[in-house]
Amino acid sequence: MDHPYFFGYGSLVNPATHDFRDPQPARLTGWRRAWRHTDLRPVAFLTAIPAPGHAIDGMIARVPHADWEALDQREWAYDRIPATDHISHALEQAPEISVYAVPESRQRDSTEQYPVLLSYLDVVVQGYVRAFGQEGVQHFFDTTDGWDAPILNDRAEPRYPRHQQLKPDETALVDRHLARIEARVIDHV
């Protein structure tokens, strides 16, 4: 039986947040990432948005026996979209690959009331630095829109359900990039 794959471009890049085995680096062309709020969630999350001429790096991983139920529950505010023809990878076979994206009709810009959680961003950057190194982190920041969104510093009491403990150098890396892009970090909503 052929197993389909998903393409992760946010927290799914960090294998500490899931138990899908054998993740592999991949690239999704014709898309960018963006921080967006949706009426389905109380804070801003990453979504993939169509963007001809652009590409984002991420990870693909196998969904054993096409059992999407657990992943669909985790990504419940997103639609699962076929993306096989837009993803390059090093696998010998050509599996079916899907990507999760917030429906465009439900996307809103992030606001003070619906900020990006720093604990969520930390998880994403930890995944990128471990999978793609320092250059991968830079590419993540450079290929993501919506950095004008406020970033809520919830590190002391993480609100992101799959938060991870970062090493001091990983925390410093996140902070350095936030300073580089002149992101606005807030302490409360």
C-alpha positions in Angstrom: 0.0 0.0 0.0 1.3 3.5 -0.9 1.3 5.9 2.0 0.5 9.5 1.5 2.7 12.3 3.0 2.0 15.7 4.5 4.2 18.8 4.0 4.8 20.7 7.2 6.1 24.3 7.1 5.5 25.3 10.8 5.4 23.3 13.9 5.2 20.1 11.9 8.9 20.7 10.9 9.8 20.0 14.5 9.5 16.2 15.1 9.2 16.7 18.8 5.6 17.9 18.1 4.4 14.7 16.4 5.1 11.0 16.0 5.1 10.7 12.2 8.3 8.8 11.3 11.1 9.5 8.9 10.5 13.1 8.1 12.4 14.4 5.0 13.3 17.9 3.8 11.2 19.1 1.0 10.3 22.4 -0.8 6.9 23.7 -1.7 6.9 26.0 -4.7 4.3 28.6 -5.5 3.6 29.2 -1.9 4.7 31.4 1.1 4.0 31.2 4.8 2.0 33.9 6.6 0.9 34.7 10.2 -2.9 34.9 10.1 -5.7 34.9 12.6 -8.8 32.9 12.0 -12.1 33.0 13.8 -11.5 29.4 14.5 -8.5 30.0 16.9 -7.8 32.5 19.7 -4.3 33.5 18.4 -2.5 33.8 15.1 -1.1 30.8 13.4 1.0 30.0 10.3 -0.7 29.2 7.1 0.5 28.5 3.6 -0.7 31.0 1.0 -0.4 30.7 -2.8 2.4 32.9 -4.1 3.6 32.3 -7.6 7.4 32.6 -8.0 8.0 31.8 -4.3 9.0 28.7 -2.4 9.2 27.5 1.2 11.2 24.7 2.8 9.6 22.3 5.2 9.4 18.6 5.9 7.4 15.8 4.5 6.4 12.7 6.5 4.5 9.6 5.8 0.9 9.2 7.0 0.7 5.4 7.6 -2.1 3.7 5.9 -3.6 7.0 4.8 -4.9 7.4 8.4 -5.4 11.2 8.4 -7.7 11.3 11.4 -5.1 12.3 14.1 -3.4 14.9 11.8 -6.7 16.3 10.6 -7.8 16.7 14.3 -4.5 18.5 15.1 -4.9 20.8 12.1 -8.6 21.2 12.5 -8.7 24.9 11.6 -7.0 24.1 8.2 -8.1 22.5 5.0 -5.9 19.6 3.7 -5.0 20.5 0.1 -3.4 18.2 -2.5 0.1 19.6 -3.3 2.0 16.7 -4.8 2.9 18.6 -8.0 4.3 21.6 -6.1 6.7 19.7 -3.8 10.2 18.6 -4.5 11.9 16.0 -2.3 14.6 13.3 -2.4 12.2 10.3 -2.1 12.6 7.7 -4.9 8.9 7.2 -5.2 6.4 9.9 -6.0 3.8 9.8 -3.1 0.7 11.8 -2.8 1.5 14.8 -0.6 -0.9 17.3 1.0 -0.4 20.6 2.8 -2.6 22.2 5.4 -3.8 25.8 4.9 -6.3 28.1 6.5 -9.1 28.8 4.0 -8.6 32.2 2.5 -12.2 33.2 3.5 -11.3 32.6 7.2 -8.0 34.5 7.3 -7.6 37.8 9.1 -4.6 39.8 9.9 -3.2 39.3 13.4 -4.0 42.0 15.9 -3.2 42.9 19.5 -6.1 40.8 20.5 -4.9 37.8 18.4 -1.1 37.8 18.5 1.5 35.2 17.5 2.6 33.1 20.5 6.3 33.2 21.1 6.1 29.7 22.4 4.7 28.6 19.0 7.4 30.5 17.1 10.1 29.0 19.3 8.9 25.5 18.4 8.9 26.3 14.7 12.4 27.8 14.8 13.7 24.9 16.8 12.5 22.6 14.1 14.1 24.7 11.3 17.5 25.0 13.0 17.7 21.3 13.7 16.6 20.3 10.2 18.0 23.1 8.0 20.6 24.9 10.2 21.1 28.6 10.6 20.4 29.3 6.9 17.2 27.4 7.2 16.1 29.7 10.0 17.0 32.8 8.0 15.0 31.4 5.1 12.0 30.7 7.3 11.9 34.3 8.5 12.5 35.7 5.0 9.8 33.5 3.4 7.1 34.3 6.0 4.7 37.2 5.8 2.9 38.9 8.6 5.8 39.9 10.9 3.9 43.1 11.7 1.8 41.0 13.9 2.4 41.4 17.6 4.4 38.5 19.2 3.2 37.7 22.7 6.0 36.7 25.0 4.5 33.7 26.7 7.8 31.8 27.4 7.4 31.9 31.2 3.9 30.3 30.9 3.7 28.8 27.4 0.2 28.8 25.9 1.1 26.8 22.8 0.0 23.2 23.6 3.0 21.6 21.9 5.6 24.0 23.3 9.2 22.7 23.7 12.1 23.6 25.9 14.6 25.4 23.8 18.4 25.4 24.4 19.8 28.8 25.3 21.4 29.2 21.9 18.0 28.4 20.2 16.3 31.0 22.3 19.0 33.5 21.4 18.6 32.6 17.7 14.8 33.4 17.8 15.4 36.6 19.6 18.2 37.7 17.2 15.9 37.1 14.2 13.0 38.9 15.8 15.3 41.9 16.4 16.6 41.7 12.8 13.1 42.0 11.4 12.1 44.5 14.0 9.2 42.4 15.3 7.2 43.9 18.1 7.2 41.6 21.1 4.5 42.3 23.7 4.2 41.0 27.3 0.4 40.9 27.5 -2.8 41.2 25.5 
